[in-house]
Amino acid sequence: MKFRAFIAGVPFLGWAIVYTGVCWGLFGAILGAVTPELRRELASYQQLGSLMLAACTGALIGALQGGRLAQRHAPRKLFLVYCTAALLALGLIIASRGFVTLMLGFFLIGIFETAMFTVGHTILAGLQADPAVRARLLSMVDVAYSGGNLMAPMAVIVLQFYRDDWRLPYQAFVLPLLVAMLLFASKRPFQAHAARPTPAATAEPQANGGYLALLRRPTMRWAATAGVLSGFVEWGQNYWYVSYAIGVQQLSPNTARVGMQAFIAGMVLARCVQAFVHSDWSLRQRLWRLNLIALVGVALSVLWPGHGAFAVYALGNFLLGLGIGVVFPILLSLMIDELPAQASRLSALLMVSFTLGAQAAGFLIGTLCDRYGLHAGYATLLAAALGFTVAAWRLCQPSGGAALAAQRSGTMLP
């Protein structure tokens, strides 16, 4: 499908979900961007990692419950409830004066952010039957999320000129979240979606046994493993690169934030290409080849840290972002292709996988940084990237009927 036809076919509801992705992309990148200022109020890197762990634990609960609730309740009502609850949790973060209250705020907002994404993925999966176009549609949310990520470091830099306070970016985030609530205030787009029969609703009956039954399938098991490792790399970079760049690469705080933007720019480029540019590569071919690019990028940052050339630092970050930028929509599309009726559960399962990786990245890297230094903690990203390479290789080896179809269509590796 050509670009104009694809864009013209996205309904208002799809664009509202895309805007919500921009909002949460902004929020997701704020914590990594304000780590130097926030660290001054905390006792250790481990406490900083505990905040990340709290947010990811909330996201884990939000993904699990969001998958269930998305199958039982009207999506508009869920979105409005989640937005309202997220605003209250944001107020708790802004008003916090102690570590426990701050951690509770991040925990709660993690729940509602991820639950909103689960509902959004369920709706988007039902808007398009063609697997390739569905992957592009799902990638639009990642494009939007990365767009928010890309804006966040510069927004923090601008706000720092006004007041050197880590709370200020969170205060500013209230406005875009309120706009998101207004977009979902109208019932009409949801009524149009409910009236449209979707392939996911009719393709096959619901499977019994929940998430464990899904994980018995090799594709789901390896996709979930890849999700954990990719989540570790992506969020380890998001959470810890600014601190790593200041402490190991010897960059100034604002230069480190610009270096972080190179990583996000790579992710944005990958997601824009995935969403808007037609490709003859199969999903498995894209997953494998982009994985190799990410591996080169993280190896540059970890194995060659002290040369002082900012352009090389930025290049490593860019390659890493380019390589992992579309892992989530590719994995989710591969999973939905196998079980289209389970779109909400598959979205939740994959989000749980990424969240587990993000949890490990937040707490484990923080603990290692306190004990062994920033370089040792950050180097775990390379180990996770190597593990992801193994999982991607297994996903890219179709078996049985899938292998025969891949051979006929020319989609086997390399």
C-alpha positions as CSV (number, residue, x, y, z in Angstrom):
1,M,0.0,0.0,0.0
2,K,1.4,3.4,-1.0
3,F,2.0,6.1,1.5
4,R,-0.9,8.4,0.6
5,A,-3.4,5.5,0.6
6,F,-2.1,4.2,3.9
7,I,-2.4,7.6,5.6
8,A,-5.8,8.3,4.1
9,G,-7.0,4.9,5.5
10,V,-6.1,5.7,9.2
11,P,-9.3,6.8,11.0
12,F,-9.6,9.5,13.7
13,L,-9.4,6.9,16.4
14,G,-6.1,5.7,15.0
15,W,-4.7,9.3,15.1
16,A,-6.0,9.8,18.7
17,I,-4.0,6.7,19.7
18,V,-1.0,8.0,17.9
19,Y,-1.2,11.3,19.7
20,T,-1.4,9.4,23.0
21,G,1.8,7.6,22.0
22,V,3.5,11.0,21.6
23,C,2.4,12.0,25.1
24,W,3.8,8.8,26.7
25,G,7.0,9.1,24.6
26,L,7.5,12.5,26.2
27,F,6.9,11.1,29.7
28,G,9.1,8.1,29.2
29,A,12.2,10.1,28.2
30,I,11.9,12.7,31.0
31,L,13.3,10.4,33.7
32,G,16.4,9.6,31.8
33,A,16.9,13.2,30.9
34,V,16.6,14.5,34.5
35,T,18.8,11.8,36.2
36,P,21.6,14.3,37.1
37,E,19.2,16.6,38.9
38,L,17.2,13.8,40.5
39,R,20.3,12.0,41.6
40,R,21.2,15.0,43.8
41,E,18.0,14.4,45.9
42,L,18.5,10.6,46.2
43,A,21.0,8.7,48.3
44,S,22.4,6.4,45.5
45,Y,22.2,5.2,41.9
46,Q,20.4,2.2,43.4
47,Q,17.6,4.4,44.7
48,L,17.4,5.9,41.2
49,G,17.2,2.4,39.8
50,S,14.4,1.6,42.3
51,L,12.3,4.4,40.8
52,M,12.7,2.8,37.4
53,L,11.9,-0.6,38.9
54,A,8.7,0.9,40.5
55,A,7.6,2.4,37.2
56,C,8.3,-0.9,35.3
57,T,6.5,-3.0,38.0
58,G,3.5,-0.8,37.6
59,A,3.8,-1.2,33.8
60,L,3.9,-5.0,34.3
61,I,0.6,-4.9,36.2
62,G,-0.9,-2.5,33.7
63,A,0.0,-4.8,30.8
64,L,-1.5,-7.9,32.5
65,Q,-4.7,-6.3,33.7
66,G,-5.0,-4.1,30.6
67,G,-5.1,-7.2,28.4
68,R,-7.9,-8.7,30.4
69,L,-9.9,-5.4,30.8
70,A,-9.6,-4.6,27.0
71,Q,-11.6,-7.8,26.3
72,R,-14.3,-7.0,28.8
73,H,-15.0,-3.2,28.7
74,A,-15.6,-0.4,26.2
75,P,-12.3,1.1,25.1
76,R,-13.5,4.7,25.4
77,K,-14.4,4.3,29.0
78,L,-11.1,2.6,29.7
79,F,-9.1,5.4,28.1
80,L,-10.9,8.1,30.1
81,V,-10.4,6.2,33.4
82,Y,-6.8,5.6,32.6
83,C,-6.1,9.2,31.7
84,T,-7.8,10.5,34.9
85,A,-5.9,8.1,37.0
86,A,-2.6,8.9,35.3
87,L,-3.2,12.6,36.0
88,L,-3.6,11.8,39.7
89,A,-0.5,9.7,39.7
90,L,1.4,12.6,38.0
91,G,0.2,14.9,40.7
92,L,1.7,12.6,43.3
93,I,5.1,12.6,41.5
94,I,5.1,16.4,41.4
95,A,4.0,16.9,45.0
96,S,6.2,14.2,46.5
97,R,8.7,15.3,49.1
98,G,10.0,11.8,50.1
99,F,11.4,8.8,48.2
100,V,8.5,6.4,49.1
101,T,5.8,8.9,47.8
102,L,7.9,9.4,44.6
103,M,8.2,5.7,44.1
104,L,4.5,5.2,44.6
105,G,3.7,7.9,42.0
106,F,6.0,6.2,39.4
107,F,4.4,2.8,40.2
108,L,0.9,4.1,39.6
109,I,1.6,6.0,36.5
110,G,3.3,2.9,35.1
111,I,0.1,0.9,35.5
112,F,-2.1,3.3,33.6
113,E,0.4,4.2,30.8
114,T,0.8,0.5,29.8
115,A,-2.9,-0.3,30.2
116,M,-3.6,2.5,27.7
117,F,-1.2,1.1,25.2
118,T,-2.8,-2.3,25.5
119,V,-6.2,-0.9,24.7
120,G,-4.7,1.1,21.8
121,H,-2.9,-1.9,20.3
122,T,-6.1,-3.9,20.5
123,I,-8.0,-1.3,18.6
124,L,-5.3,-0.8,16.0
125,A,-5.0,-4.5,15.4
126,G,-8.6,-4.6,14.5
127,L,-8.5,-1.7,12.0
128,Q,-6.5,-3.7,9.4
129,A,-6.4,-7.3,8.3
130,D,-3.3,-7.3,6.0
131,P,-0.3,-8.3,8.2
132,A,2.1,-5.9,6.5
133,V,-0.2,-3.0,6.7
134,R,-1.1,-3.9,10.3
135,A,2.6,-3.8,11.2
136,R,2.9,-0.4,9.7
137,L,-0.2,0.8,11.6
138,L,1.2,-0.5,14.9
139,S,4.6,1.1,14.0
140,M,2.8,4.5,13.8
141,V,2.4,4.3,17.6
142,D,6.1,3.6,18.0
143,V,6.8,6.5,15.6
144,A,4.7,8.7,17.8
145,Y,6.3,7.4,21.0
146,S,9.8,8.0,19.6
147,G,8.7,11.5,18.5
148,G,7.8,12.2,22.1
149,N,11.1,10.7,23.2
150,L,13.0,12.9,20.7
151,M,11.3,16.1,22.0
152,A,11.8,15.3,25.7
153,P,15.6,16.0,26.0
154,M,15.4,19.3,24.2
155,A,12.3,20.2,26.2
156,V,14.2,19.5,29.4
157,I,17.2,21.6,28.3
158,V,14.8,24.5,27.6
159,L,13.0,24.1,30.9
160,Q,16.4,23.9,32.7
161,F,17.1,27.5,31.6
162,Y,13.9,28.6,33.3
163,R,14.4,26.6,36.5
164,D,16.9,23.9,37.5
165,D,14.3,21.6,38.9
166,W,13.5,18.0,37.9
167,R,9.8,18.4,38.7
168,L,9.3,21.2,36.1
169,P,9.2,18.8,33.1
170,Y,6.6,16.7,34.9
171,Q,4.5,19.8,35.6
172,A,4.6,20.7,31.9
173,F,3.5,17.2,31.0
174,V,0.0,17.8,32.5
175,L,-1.1,19.8,29.5
176,P,-0.5,17.2,26.7
177,L,-2.2,14.6,28.9
178,L,-5.2,16.8,29.3
179,V,-5.4,17.1,25.5
180,A,-5.4,13.3,25.2
181,M,-8.4,13.1,27.4
182,L,-10.3,15.6,25.2
183,L,-9.6,13.5,22.1
184,F,-11.3,10.5,23.7
185,A,-14.2,12.5,25.0
186,S,-16.4,12.0,21.9
187,K,-18.3,8.7,21.5
188,R,-18.6,8.8,17.7
189,P,-15.2,7.4,16.7
190,F,-15.6,4.5,19.1
191,Q,-19.1,3.8,17.8
192,A,-17.7,3.6,14.2
193,H,-15.0,1.2,15.3
194,A,-17.5,-1.0,17.2
195,A,-19.7,-1.2,14.2
196,R,-16.9,-2.5,11.9
197,P,-16.3,-6.3,11.9
198,T,-12.7,-7.1,12.6
199,P,-10.6,-10.0,11.5
200,A,-9.3,-10.4,15.0
201,A,-12.9,-10.9,16.3
202,T,-13.7,-13.6,13.8
203,A,-10.5,-15.4,12.8
204,E,-10.5,-18.1,15.5
205,P,-12.0,-18.8,19.0
206,Q,-10.4,-17.6,22.2
207,A,-7.7,-19.8,23.4
208,N,-7.9,-21.4,26.9
209,G,-5.1,-21.4,29.5
210,G,-4.1,-17.7,29.5
211,Y,-0.6,-16.5,29.0
212,L,1.2,-19.7,29.9
213,A,-0.7,-21.5,27.1
214,L,0.5,-18.8,24.7
215,L,4.1,-19.3,25.8
216,R,3.9,-23.0,24.9
217,R,4.0,-21.9,21.3
218,P,7.7,-21.5,20.1
219,T,7.0,-18.2,18.3
220,M,5.4,-16.7,21.4
221,R,8.2,-18.0,23.6
222,W,11.0,-16.7,21.5
223,A,9.2,-13.4,20.9
224,A,8.7,-12.9,24.6
225,T,12.4,-13.7,25.2
226,A,13.4,-11.2,22.5
227,G,11.1,-8.7,24.2
228,V,12.7,-9.0,27.6
229,L,16.2,-8.5,26.1
230,S,15.2,-5.7,23.7
231,G,13.4,-4.0,26.6
232,F,16.6,-4.2,28.7
233,V,18.6,-2.6,25.9
234,E,16.1,0.1,25.0
235,W,15.3,1.2,28.5
236,G,18.8,0.7,29.8
237,Q,19.9,3.2,27.2
238,N,17.0,5.5,28.0
239,Y,17.5,5.4,31.7
240,W,21.3,5.4,32.0
241,Y,23.0,6.8,28.9
242,V,23.0,10.4,30.2
243,S,24.7,9.3,33.5
244,Y,27.1,7.1,31.5
245,A,28.0,9.9,29.1
246,I,28.7,12.3,32.0
247,G,30.6,9.9,34.1
248,V,32.5,7.7,31.5
249,Q,32.4,9.6,28.2
250,Q,33.1,12.9,30.1
251,L,30.4,14.9,28.4
252,S,28.6,17.8,29.9
253,P,25.0,17.2,31.0
254,N,23.4,19.0,28.0
255,T,25.8,17.4,25.5
256,A,24.9,14.0,27.0
257,R,21.2,14.8,26.4
258,V,22.0,15.7,22.8
259,G,23.8,12.4,22.5
260,M,20.7,10.7,23.8
261,Q,18.8,12.4,21.0
262,A,20.9,10.6,18.5
263,F,19.7,7.3,19.9
264,I,16.1,8.5,19.7
265,A,16.6,9.9,16.2
266,G,17.7,6.4,15.1
267,M,14.5,4.9,16.6
268,V,12.4,7.6,14.9
269,L,14.0,6.9,11.5
270,A,13.5,3.1,11.9
271,R,9.8,3.6,12.9
272,C,9.1,6.1,10.1
273,V,10.5,3.7,7.5
274,Q,8.5,0.8,9.0
275,A,5.3,2.8,9.1
276,F,5.5,4.8,5.9
277,V,7.8,3.2,3.4
278,H,7.0,0.0,1.6
279,S,9.6,-2.8,1.9
280,D,10.0,-6.1,0.1
281,W,11.9,-7.5,3.2
282,S,9.8,-9.9,5.3
283,L,9.3,-9.1,8.9
284,R,11.8,-11.8,9.9
285,Q,14.4,-10.3,7.5
286,R,13.9,-6.9,9.0
287,L,14.2,-8.2,12.5
288,W,17.5,-10.0,11.8
289,R,19.2,-7.3,9.8
290,L,18.3,-4.4,12.1
291,N,19.4,-6.5,15.1
292,L,22.9,-6.6,13.6
293,I,22.9,-2.8,13.2
294,A,21.9,-2.5,16.9
295,L,24.7,-4.8,17.9
296,V,27.3,-2.7,16.2
297,G,25.9,0.5,17.8
298,V,26.0,-0.8,21.4
299,A,29.4,-2.4,20.9
300,L,30.8,1.0,19.8
301,S,29.5,2.7,23.0
302,V,30.6,-0.1,25.4
303,L,33.9,-1.2,24.0
304,W,35.3,2.2,22.9
305,P,34.1,4.7,25.6
306,G,37.0,7.1,26.3
307,H,38.1,8.5,22.9
308,G,36.4,11.9,23.4
309,A,34.9,12.1,19.8
310,F,31.3,13.1,20.2
311,A,30.5,12.2,16.6
312,V,31.5,8.6,17.3
313,Y,29.4,8.5,20.5
314,A,26.4,9.9,18.6
315,L,26.9,7.4,15.7
316,G,26.9,4.5,18.2
317,N,23.7,5.8,19.7
318,F,22.1,6.3,16.4
319,L,22.9,2.8,15.1
320,L,21.6,1.3,18.4
321,G,18.3,3.3,18.0
322,L,18.0,2.4,14.4
323,G,18.5,-1.3,15.1
324,I,16.0,-1.7,17.9
325,G,13.5,0.9,16.9
326,V,10.9,-1.4,15.4
327,V,11.4,-4.6,17.4
328,F,8.1,-4.2,19.3
329,P,5.8,-3.9,16.3
330,I,7.6,-6.6,14.3
331,L,7.4,-9.0,17.2
332,L,3.8,-8.1,17.9
333,S,2.8,-8.5,14.2
334,L,4.5,-11.9,14.0
335,M,2.6,-13.0,17.1
336,I,-0.7,-11.7,15.8
337,D,-0.2,-13.4,12.5
338,E,-0.2,-16.7,14.4
339,L,-3.1,-16.0,16.7
340,P,-5.2,-13.0,15.4
341,A,-8.0,-13.5,17.9
342,Q,-5.7,-13.0,20.8
343,A,-4.5,-9.5,19.8
344,S,-5.1,-7.9,23.2
345,R,-3.5,-10.8,25.2
346,L,-0.5,-10.9,22.8
347,S,0.0,-7.1,23.1
348,A,-0.1,-7.5,26.9
349,L,2.3,-10.5,26.8
350,L,4.8,-8.6,24.7
351,M,4.5,-5.5,26.9
352,V,5.1,-7.6,30.0
353,S,8.2,-9.0,28.3
354,F,9.5,-5.5,27.5
355,T,8.6,-4.3,31.0
356,L,10.5,-7.2,32.6
357,G,13.5,-6.1,30.6
358,A,13.1,-2.5,31.6
359,Q,12.8,-3.5,35.3
360,A,16.0,-5.4,35.1
361,A,17.7,-2.5,33.3
362,G,16.6,0.0,35.9
363,F,17.5,-1.9,39.1
364,L,20.3,-4.1,37.9
365,I,22.3,-1.4,36.2
366,G,21.8,0.9,39.1
367,T,23.1,-1.7,41.5
368,L,26.1,-2.5,39.4
369,C,26.9,1.2,39.0
370,D,27.1,1.6,42.7
371,R,29.3,-1.4,43.2
372,Y,31.5,-1.6,40.1
373,G,31.1,1.8,38.4
374,L,29.0,3.2,35.5
375,H,31.0,1.5,32.8
376,A,30.4,-2.0,34.3
377,G,26.7,-1.3,34.7
378,Y,26.2,0.1,31.2
379,A,28.2,-2.8,29.7
380,T,25.3,-5.1,30.5
381,L,23.6,-3.6,27.4
382,L,26.1,-5.4,25.2
383,A,25.4,-8.7,26.9
384,A,21.7,-8.3,26.5
385,A,22.1,-7.3,22.8
386,L,24.1,-10.5,22.2
387,G,21.3,-12.5,23.9
388,F,18.7,-10.8,21.7
389,T,20.7,-11.8,18.6
390,V,20.2,-15.5,19.6
391,A,16.5,-15.0,20.1
392,A,16.1,-13.1,16.8
393,W,18.0,-15.9,15.0
394,R,15.6,-18.5,16.5
395,L,12.6,-16.4,15.4
396,C,14.0,-16.1,11.9
397,Q,14.1,-19.9,11.4
398,P,10.6,-20.9,10.3
399,S,9.7,-24.5,10.9
400,G,7.3,-26.9,9.2
401,G,4.7,-25.3,7.0
402,A,6.1,-21.9,7.8
403,A,9.5,-22.9,6.5
404,L,8.0,-24.3,3.2
405,A,6.0,-21.0,2.7
406,A,9.1,-19.0,3.4
407,Q,11.2,-20.9,0.9
408,R,8.6,-20.5,-1.8
409,S,8.3,-16.7,-1.1
410,G,12.1,-16.2,-0.7
411,T,11.8,-14.9,2.8
412,M,14.3,-17.2,4.5
413,L,17.5,-15.6,5.8
414,P,19.8,-14.0,5.0
